[in-house]
Amino acid sequence: MLRYKIIALCIMAAVLPLLATSYFLAIPWANIVLASLLCAFISGFLAYKLSAPLVNGMAALETGLLNFKDGELASLLAYNGKDELGNLCHLYNQTAKQLRQEKQWIYQRELMLDKVLQSSPQAVLLVNDQDFIVYSNHSARSLFEKQSALEGLTLKSLLTHSSEQLTRAVNKGIDGLFTLDRAEQESQTWHMATGRLLLNNQFHQLLVFKQLTRELSRQEVEVWKKVIRIISHELNNSLGPMSSMLHSAQLLTKEVDEPRLKRVFTTIEDRIKHLNEFVQGYGKFAKLPTPQLITINWTNLIEQLKNQWQVNVTLNDDVSTQADHTQLEQLLINLLKNAHESGSTPEDVSLTVQQETSGTHITVSDKGKGMSEAVMANALIPFYSTKATGSGLGLALCREIVEAHHGQISLHNREQGGLSVHVLLPA
């Protein structure tokens, strides 16, 4: 269209002066028509040739801008003339290169953001205004107990097969805490945060679920540890001088022949020894070292355990565990000790070790008295014990060891009687 306008203007600019001149000079009409046709042809041909670069350049720019519209930034213009059109094409090429670099950088950032979100322990859901899920991460699939991607599902259909507590929390649509009960697991405390955002000119709802169970438990345990450290410090400050004074008293009364005095010294010495063991036991819980991970030789470890406790063992051949050997051994010793002290016969105490996708699953079971709900709710808390001579640190230390390995521990009463302790150490 532009070329035809240029040709028409050039023809008019050439013919009109010729017609005017011929009219005033009284030239015959036949000559005027012939001259006008010849002038129109020459001017049109020249205009066609001279406008070709401009028209072709404009067509190339139009194609390039259409590519921009379609998101294609790889095409560049080949025109490099030393004129205004060449400058315009050069500016276009520079813009295309810059936009391509920015697009690549944005794509890399999107990949990085997706990687971070997919590996995040927080469950993330993004729902558009048609109630369709447009983004979810692995934690969200785990929270909603789905094996496949959630994208494409509606939030309503997803909640249809979810737990009542989770459905109620999402339907409220406000930030807050809720408790989630799962089979074969302890109750979990979750926090849900919601928000609306504008994405691609469409409003979306963002749901972020964060599990607080471990965080709340860690804060609670840290308080207990601080109390234990203070008590241990004060006891050590007293036991040291008491032990020294007892030794001095024994030396001073060495020549005194008094049986009752000897019994007094022996009793005091026994109590000091008992208190030292007591303080050391609590100190082990309060100052658990960072696990030194190695590949566990389960065959050797189980043989060592069998030297101390009678237990029926089921060990899968494909088990591969990275853990601290000393701490893992202490964990199993405590669990087996509790199983044997539960009232169960030694023949009914069992240890099962199997490999799962998420890690190593360890189960210690017995057929003892089991636990009431009140006892089970407090069994992993430091100092809590139902035994007259118990320190309340056995299961608490087990919990510390498991969580130091970023694992999970849970207690469950068995239908056939007794207790089953499940430990999951991550792969």
C-alpha positions as CSV (number, residue, x, y, z in Angstrom):
1,M,0.0,0.0,0.0
2,L,2.8,2.4,0.8
3,R,4.6,1.7,-2.4
4,Y,1.5,2.5,-4.5
5,K,1.0,5.8,-2.7
6,I,4.6,6.8,-3.4
7,I,4.3,5.8,-7.1
8,A,1.0,7.7,-7.4
9,L,2.5,10.8,-5.8
10,C,5.5,10.7,-8.1
11,I,3.4,10.3,-11.2
12,M,1.2,13.2,-10.2
13,A,4.2,15.3,-9.4
14,A,5.6,14.6,-12.9
15,V,2.5,14.8,-15.0
16,L,0.7,17.8,-13.5
17,P,3.5,20.3,-14.3
18,L,3.7,18.8,-17.8
19,L,-0.1,19.2,-18.4
20,A,0.0,22.8,-17.1
21,T,2.9,23.8,-19.3
22,S,1.4,22.1,-22.4
23,Y,-1.9,24.0,-21.8
24,F,-0.3,27.4,-21.7
25,L,1.9,26.6,-24.8
26,A,-1.1,25.4,-26.8
27,I,0.5,22.1,-27.7
28,P,-1.7,19.6,-29.5
29,W,-3.6,17.2,-27.3
30,A,-2.2,14.1,-29.0
31,N,1.3,15.2,-28.1
32,I,0.2,16.1,-24.6
33,V,-1.3,12.7,-24.0
34,L,1.7,10.9,-25.4
35,A,4.1,12.9,-23.4
36,S,2.0,12.5,-20.2
37,L,1.9,8.7,-20.6
38,L,5.7,8.6,-21.2
39,C,6.3,10.8,-18.2
40,A,4.0,8.8,-16.0
41,F,5.7,5.5,-17.0
42,I,9.2,6.9,-16.4
43,S,8.3,8.5,-13.0
44,G,6.3,5.4,-11.9
45,F,9.2,3.1,-12.8
46,L,11.7,5.2,-11.0
47,A,9.5,5.5,-8.0
48,Y,9.0,1.7,-8.0
49,K,12.8,1.1,-8.0
50,L,13.6,3.8,-5.5
51,S,10.9,2.7,-3.0
52,A,11.8,-0.9,-3.1
53,P,14.4,-0.7,-0.2
54,L,12.0,1.3,1.9
55,V,9.1,-1.1,1.3
56,N,11.2,-4.2,1.8
57,G,12.6,-2.7,5.1
58,M,9.2,-1.8,6.4
59,A,8.0,-5.4,5.5
60,A,10.9,-6.8,7.4
61,L,10.2,-4.6,10.4
62,E,6.5,-5.7,10.3
63,T,7.6,-9.3,10.3
64,G,10.0,-8.7,13.2
65,L,7.3,-7.0,15.2
66,L,4.9,-9.8,14.6
67,N,7.6,-12.2,15.9
68,F,7.9,-10.0,19.0
69,K,4.2,-10.4,19.4
70,D,4.4,-14.2,19.2
71,G,7.4,-14.2,21.7
72,E,10.0,-15.1,19.0
73,L,13.1,-13.0,19.6
74,A,15.7,-15.0,17.7
75,S,15.1,-13.4,14.3
76,L,17.3,-10.4,13.3
77,L,17.0,-8.0,10.3
78,A,19.7,-8.3,7.6
79,Y,19.3,-4.7,6.3
80,N,22.3,-2.6,7.3
81,G,22.2,0.4,5.0
82,K,23.8,3.7,6.0
83,D,20.5,5.5,6.1
84,E,17.5,6.2,8.4
85,L,16.0,2.8,7.6
86,G,19.4,1.1,8.4
87,N,19.5,2.9,11.7
88,L,16.0,1.8,12.5
89,C,16.9,-1.9,11.6
90,H,20.0,-1.7,13.7
91,L,18.0,-0.4,16.7
92,Y,15.5,-3.2,16.2
93,N,18.3,-5.8,16.3
94,Q,19.8,-4.4,19.5
95,T,16.3,-4.4,21.1
96,A,15.8,-8.0,20.0
97,K,19.1,-9.1,21.5
98,Q,18.4,-7.3,24.8
99,L,14.9,-8.8,25.0
100,R,16.3,-12.3,24.3
101,Q,18.8,-12.0,27.1
102,E,16.2,-10.7,29.5
103,K,13.9,-13.5,28.5
104,Q,16.6,-16.1,29.1
105,W,17.4,-14.5,32.5
106,I,13.7,-14.6,33.5
107,Y,13.4,-18.2,32.4
108,Q,16.5,-19.1,34.5
109,R,15.0,-17.3,37.5
110,E,11.7,-19.2,37.0
111,L,13.5,-22.5,36.9
112,M,15.4,-21.6,40.1
113,L,12.1,-20.4,41.8
114,D,10.4,-23.7,40.7
115,K,13.3,-25.7,42.1
116,V,13.2,-23.9,45.4
117,L,9.4,-24.3,45.7
118,Q,9.5,-27.9,44.7
119,S,12.1,-28.7,47.4
120,S,10.5,-26.5,50.0
121,P,8.9,-28.2,53.1
122,Q,6.1,-25.8,52.9
123,A,3.1,-26.9,50.8
124,V,2.2,-24.3,48.1
125,L,-1.0,-24.2,46.0
126,L,-1.9,-21.5,43.4
127,V,-5.6,-21.5,42.3
128,N,-7.0,-19.2,39.6
129,D,-10.4,-17.5,39.7
130,Q,-12.0,-20.5,38.0
131,D,-11.0,-22.6,41.0
132,F,-8.4,-24.6,39.0
133,I,-5.1,-25.4,40.5
134,V,-2.4,-23.9,38.2
135,Y,0.7,-24.7,40.4
136,S,1.6,-27.1,43.2
137,N,4.8,-28.4,44.7
138,H,5.8,-31.9,46.0
139,S,4.9,-31.0,49.6
140,A,1.4,-30.0,48.5
141,R,0.9,-33.4,46.9
142,S,2.2,-35.1,50.1
143,L,-0.2,-32.9,52.2
144,F,-3.2,-33.9,50.1
145,E,-1.9,-37.5,49.8
146,K,-1.8,-37.4,46.0
147,Q,0.8,-39.3,43.9
148,S,0.4,-37.2,40.7
149,A,0.5,-33.5,39.9
150,L,-2.4,-31.4,41.2
151,E,-2.4,-29.0,38.2
152,G,-5.6,-29.1,36.3
153,L,-7.7,-30.2,39.2
154,T,-10.3,-27.9,40.9
155,L,-9.7,-27.1,44.5
156,K,-13.2,-28.3,45.3
157,S,-12.6,-31.8,43.8
158,L,-9.2,-32.0,45.6
159,L,-10.8,-31.2,49.0
160,T,-13.5,-33.8,48.4
161,H,-11.0,-36.6,49.1
162,S,-9.0,-34.7,51.8
163,S,-9.3,-34.9,55.6
164,E,-12.0,-33.0,57.3
165,Q,-9.6,-30.8,59.3
166,L,-7.7,-29.8,56.1
167,T,-11.0,-29.2,54.2
168,R,-12.4,-27.0,57.0
169,A,-9.2,-24.9,57.2
170,V,-9.1,-24.2,53.4
171,N,-12.8,-23.4,53.2
172,K,-12.5,-20.8,56.0
173,G,-10.1,-19.0,53.7
174,I,-8.3,-17.2,56.6
175,D,-4.8,-17.5,58.1
176,G,-4.6,-19.7,61.1
177,L,-3.5,-23.0,62.8
178,F,-5.2,-26.3,62.4
179,T,-4.5,-29.9,63.6
180,L,-4.2,-32.7,61.1
181,D,-4.6,-36.3,62.2
182,R,-3.0,-39.0,60.1
183,A,-3.1,-42.8,60.4
184,E,0.0,-44.3,61.9
185,Q,1.4,-40.9,62.7
186,E,1.2,-38.3,65.5
187,S,-1.1,-35.4,65.2
188,Q,0.4,-32.6,63.2
189,T,0.1,-28.8,63.7
190,W,-0.1,-26.8,60.5
191,H,-0.3,-23.1,59.7
192,M,-2.2,-21.9,56.6
193,A,-1.5,-18.5,55.0
194,T,-3.6,-17.2,52.2
195,G,-3.3,-14.3,49.8
196,R,-4.7,-12.9,46.5
197,L,-2.4,-11.8,43.7
198,L,-2.8,-10.6,40.1
199,L,-1.0,-12.8,37.6
200,N,-1.4,-12.4,33.8
201,N,-4.3,-10.0,34.4
202,Q,-6.1,-12.7,36.4
203,F,-6.6,-12.9,40.1
204,H,-5.2,-16.0,41.8
205,Q,-5.4,-17.4,45.4
206,L,-2.1,-18.5,47.0
207,L,-2.3,-21.1,49.8
208,V,0.9,-21.8,51.8
209,F,0.8,-24.6,54.4
210,K,3.7,-24.8,56.9
211,Q,4.0,-27.7,59.4
212,L,4.8,-26.3,62.9
213,T,4.8,-29.6,64.8
214,R,8.5,-30.1,64.7
215,E,9.2,-26.4,65.3
216,L,7.0,-26.3,68.4
217,S,8.5,-29.5,69.6
218,R,12.0,-28.1,69.1
219,Q,11.2,-25.0,71.2
220,E,9.8,-27.1,73.9
221,V,12.8,-29.4,74.0
222,E,15.2,-26.5,74.0
223,V,13.5,-25.2,77.2
224,W,13.9,-28.6,78.8
225,K,17.6,-28.7,77.8
226,K,18.2,-25.3,79.3
227,V,16.6,-26.5,82.6
228,I,18.7,-29.7,82.5
229,R,21.9,-27.8,82.0
230,I,21.2,-25.4,84.9
231,I,20.3,-28.4,87.2
232,S,23.4,-30.3,86.1
233,H,25.6,-27.3,86.7
234,E,24.3,-26.8,90.2
235,L,24.5,-30.5,91.1
236,N,28.1,-30.7,89.8
237,N,29.1,-27.7,91.8
238,S,27.8,-29.4,94.9
239,L,28.9,-33.0,94.2
240,G,32.5,-32.1,93.7
241,P,33.1,-30.6,97.2
242,M,30.9,-33.3,98.8
243,S,33.0,-36.1,97.2
244,S,36.2,-34.3,98.3
245,M,35.0,-33.8,101.9
246,L,33.8,-37.4,102.1
247,H,37.3,-38.6,101.1
248,S,38.8,-36.4,103.7
249,A,36.4,-37.6,106.4
250,Q,37.3,-41.2,105.5
251,L,41.0,-40.5,105.9
252,L,40.4,-38.7,109.3
253,T,38.3,-41.5,110.7
254,K,40.4,-44.3,109.3
255,E,41.6,-45.3,112.7
256,V,38.2,-45.0,114.3
257,D,36.6,-48.4,114.9
258,E,32.9,-47.6,114.5
259,P,30.8,-49.8,112.1
260,R,27.9,-47.3,111.9
261,L,30.3,-44.6,110.7
262,K,31.5,-46.8,107.9
263,R,27.8,-47.5,106.9
264,V,27.2,-43.7,106.8
265,F,30.2,-43.1,104.6
266,T,29.2,-46.0,102.3
267,T,25.7,-44.7,102.0
268,I,26.9,-41.2,101.2
269,E,29.4,-42.5,98.6
270,D,26.7,-44.6,96.9
271,R,24.3,-41.6,96.8
272,I,27.0,-39.4,95.3
273,K,27.8,-42.0,92.7
274,H,24.1,-42.3,91.9
275,L,23.8,-38.5,91.5
276,N,26.8,-38.5,89.2
277,E,25.2,-41.1,87.0
278,F,22.0,-39.2,87.1
279,V,23.7,-35.9,86.0
280,Q,25.6,-37.7,83.3
281,G,22.4,-39.3,81.9
282,Y,20.7,-36.0,81.7
283,G,23.8,-34.3,80.3
284,K,23.8,-36.8,77.4
285,F,20.3,-35.7,76.5
286,A,21.0,-31.9,76.9
287,K,24.3,-32.0,74.9
288,L,23.6,-34.5,72.1
289,P,26.4,-34.1,69.6
290,T,25.8,-33.6,65.8
291,P,25.4,-37.0,64.1
292,Q,28.5,-38.2,62.2
293,L,26.9,-40.0,59.3
294,I,28.3,-43.3,58.0
295,T,26.8,-46.2,56.1
296,I,25.3,-48.6,58.8
297,N,26.3,-52.2,58.7
298,W,23.0,-53.6,60.0
299,T,24.2,-57.2,60.3
300,N,26.9,-56.2,62.8
301,L,24.6,-53.7,64.6
302,I,21.9,-56.3,65.1
303,E,24.4,-58.9,66.4
304,Q,25.5,-56.4,69.0
305,L,21.9,-55.8,70.0
306,K,21.2,-59.5,70.3
307,N,24.1,-59.8,72.8
308,Q,22.1,-57.5,75.1
309,W,18.5,-58.2,74.3
310,Q,16.4,-61.0,73.0
311,V,14.6,-59.9,69.9
312,N,13.0,-61.3,66.7
313,V,14.6,-59.5,63.8
314,T,13.3,-58.9,60.3
315,L,15.9,-57.2,58.1
316,N,15.5,-56.6,54.4
317,D,18.5,-57.1,52.1
318,D,18.2,-53.8,50.4
319,V,18.4,-51.6,53.5
320,S,20.9,-48.7,53.1
321,T,21.1,-46.2,56.0
322,Q,23.3,-43.1,56.6
323,A,23.3,-42.4,60.3
324,D,25.5,-42.0,63.4
325,H,26.4,-45.5,64.5
326,T,26.6,-44.8,68.2
327,Q,23.4,-42.7,68.3
328,L,21.5,-45.3,66.3
329,E,22.7,-48.1,68.6
330,Q,21.6,-46.0,71.6
331,L,18.2,-45.4,70.0
332,L,17.6,-49.1,69.4
333,I,18.9,-50.1,72.9
334,N,16.4,-47.6,74.5
335,L,13.5,-48.9,72.4
336,L,14.3,-52.6,73.1
337,K,14.8,-51.9,76.8
338,N,11.3,-50.2,76.9
339,A,9.8,-53.1,75.0
340,H,11.2,-55.7,77.4
341,E,10.0,-53.6,80.4
342,S,6.5,-53.2,79.0
343,G,5.3,-56.5,80.4
344,S,5.8,-58.3,77.1
345,T,7.4,-61.7,77.0
346,P,10.9,-61.6,75.3
347,E,9.6,-63.9,72.5
348,D,7.1,-61.2,71.5
349,V,9.6,-58.4,71.1
350,S,10.4,-57.7,67.4
351,L,12.6,-55.4,65.4
352,T,11.8,-54.8,61.7
353,V,14.1,-52.8,59.4
354,Q,13.0,-52.2,55.8
355,Q,13.9,-49.8,53.0
356,E,11.2,-47.4,51.7
357,T,11.3,-44.7,49.1
358,S,11.5,-42.0,51.7
359,G,14.2,-43.7,53.8
360,T,14.8,-46.5,56.3
361,H,11.7,-47.6,58.3
362,I,12.5,-49.1,61.7
363,T,9.7,-50.7,63.9
364,V,10.1,-52.0,67.4
365,S,7.0,-53.9,68.7
366,D,6.0,-55.7,71.8
367,K,2.9,-57.3,73.3
368,G,2.9,-55.5,76.6
369,K,0.4,-53.2,78.2
370,G,0.5,-50.6,75.6
371,M,-0.1,-46.9,76.5
372,S,-3.2,-44.9,77.4
373,E,-3.9,-41.7,75.3
374,A,-2.6,-39.5,78.2
375,V,0.6,-41.4,78.5
376,M,1.2,-41.5,74.8
377,A,0.7,-37.8,74.4
378,N,3.5,-37.1,76.9
379,A,5.7,-40.1,76.4
380,L,8.3,-38.2,74.3
381,I,8.5,-35.2,76.7
382,P,11.6,-35.1,78.9
383,F,11.2,-36.1,82.6
384,Y,7.8,-37.8,81.9
385,S,7.8,-41.4,83.2
386,T,5.2,-43.8,84.5
387,K,7.9,-46.0,86.1
388,A,8.7,-45.5,89.8
389,T,12.5,-45.5,89.1
390,G,12.3,-44.0,85.6
391,S,14.2,-40.9,84.6
392,G,11.8,-39.9,81.8
393,L,14.7,-39.6,79.3
394,G,14.6,-42.9,77.4
395,L,12.1,-41.9,74.8
396,A,13.0,-38.3,74.9
397,L,16.6,-39.2,74.0
398,C,15.2,-41.4,71.2
399,R,13.3,-38.4,69.9
400,E,16.3,-36.2,70.0
401,I,18.4,-38.7,68.1
402,V,15.7,-39.2,65.4
403,E,15.2,-35.5,65.0
404,A,18.9,-34.9,64.9
405,H,18.9,-37.2,61.8
406,H,15.9,-35.2,60.4
407,G,13.7,-38.2,60.9
408,Q,10.3,-38.9,62.5
409,I,9.3,-41.1,65.5
410,S,5.8,-42.1,66.4
411,L,4.1,-44.4,69.0
412,H,1.0,-46.5,68.2
413,N,-1.0,-49.1,70.2
414,R,-1.3,-52.4,68.4
415,E,-4.7,-53.9,67.8
416,Q,-3.5,-57.3,69.1
417,G,-2.1,-55.6,72.3
418,G,1.2,-53.9,73.0
419,L,3.0,-51.0,71.5
420,S,4.7,-50.3,68.2
421,V,7.3,-47.6,67.8
422,H,7.9,-46.4,64.2
423,V,11.1,-44.5,63.3
424,L,11.7,-43.1,59.8
425,L,15.3,-42.1,59.0
426,P,15.3,-40.1,55.7
427,A,17.3,-41.4,52.7
